[in-house]
Amino acid sequence: MKMHAHYGAEILSHIKQLKDVIPGVKDHHERFDGKGYPEGIKNDAIPLIARIISVADTFDAMTTDRPYRKGLTLEQAFGEFKKFSGMQFDEAVVEAFFTAWRDGALRVEE
């Protein structure tokens, strides 16, 4: 399971037009506190695109129904982001996500 980010980056590495996206794919499971994978990098060492993808991917994972559990409500998901902001997620990216949602720039359905 932890290898999917590596495999995704490897697959994309053969597509010249996607070279700027590869760091986001490879590092989107890194955590702001350094407890993520694959390399355990932290803070600004994590490419910004990876920090953004991390929030988007986690939001989707939390709010989508899965065969083994029902998705969280928006309120619950936002609470999780607030709780883990600065640890798992970049605080600035979380705040930008909240601002975009409040401003209607994101289409989020419950």
C-alpha positions in Angstrom: 0.0 0.0 0.0 2.7 2.5 0.9 4.4 1.9 -2.5 1.5 3.4 -4.6 2.9 6.9 -4.4 6.3 5.6 -5.7 4.6 3.6 -8.5 2.5 6.6 -9.5 5.5 8.8 -9.8 7.4 6.1 -11.7 4.5 5.8 -14.2 4.3 9.5 -14.7 8.1 9.9 -15.1 7.7 8.7 -18.7 5.4 11.6 -19.6 7.4 14.7 -20.2 4.4 17.1 -19.9 3.7 15.9 -16.3 7.2 16.4 -14.8 6.0 19.2 -12.6 3.3 17.0 -11.1 5.5 14.1 -10.2 6.7 15.5 -6.8 3.1 15.9 -5.8 2.3 12.3 -6.6 5.5 11.0 -5.0 5.2 12.9 -1.7 1.5 13.4 -1.1 1.7 11.0 1.9 4.4 12.9 3.6 3.3 14.6 6.8 4.1 18.2 7.8 5.6 16.8 11.1 7.9 14.4 9.2 6.0 11.2 10.2 4.8 10.4 6.7 6.2 8.3 3.8 8.1 7.5 1.6 11.0 9.6 2.9 9.8 11.1 6.2 10.5 14.7 5.0 8.7 17.5 6.7 7.6 21.2 6.6 8.7 23.1 3.5 10.9 20.1 2.3 7.6 18.7 1.1 6.8 20.2 -2.3 3.8 22.5 -2.1 2.0 20.5 -4.8 2.3 17.4 -2.5 0.9 19.4 0.5 -2.0 20.5 -1.6 -2.7 17.0 -3.0 -2.5 15.6 0.5 -5.4 17.8 1.7 -7.4 17.1 -1.4 -6.8 13.3 -1.3 -7.5 13.1 2.4 -10.7 15.2 2.1 -11.9 12.8 -0.6 -11.0 9.7 1.4 -12.7 11.1 4.5 -16.0 12.2 2.9 -16.5 9.3 0.4 -18.5 6.3 1.4 -16.4 3.1 1.4 -17.6 -0.5 1.5 -16.4 -0.7 5.1 -17.6 2.7 6.4 -19.8 5.7 5.6 -18.0 8.9 4.7 -17.7 11.8 7.2 -19.9 14.8 7.0 -18.3 18.1 6.0 -18.4 19.3 9.6 -16.6 16.2 10.7 -14.0 16.3 7.9 -13.3 20.0 8.6 -12.9 19.2 12.3 -10.3 16.5 11.4 -8.4 19.0 9.3 -8.4 21.5 12.2 -7.3 18.8 14.6 -4.3 17.7 12.4 -3.4 21.1 10.9 0.3 21.7 11.6 0.9 18.0 12.3 -0.3 16.0 9.3 -1.1 18.9 7.1 0.4 22.3 6.3 -1.6 24.9 8.2 -1.5 27.4 5.3 -2.8 24.8 2.8 -5.6 23.8 5.2 -6.6 27.5 5.7 -6.5 28.0 1.9 -8.8 25.0 1.5 -11.2 26.4 4.1 -11.1 29.8 2.4 -11.8 28.4 -1.0 -14.7 26.4 0.3 -16.2 29.4 2.2 -15.8 31.6 -1.0 -17.6 29.0 -3.1 -14.5 28.3 -5.2 -14.8 24.5 -4.4 -17.8 22.4 -5.2 -18.3 20.2 -2.2 -21.4 18.2 -1.9 -22.7 16.3 1.1 
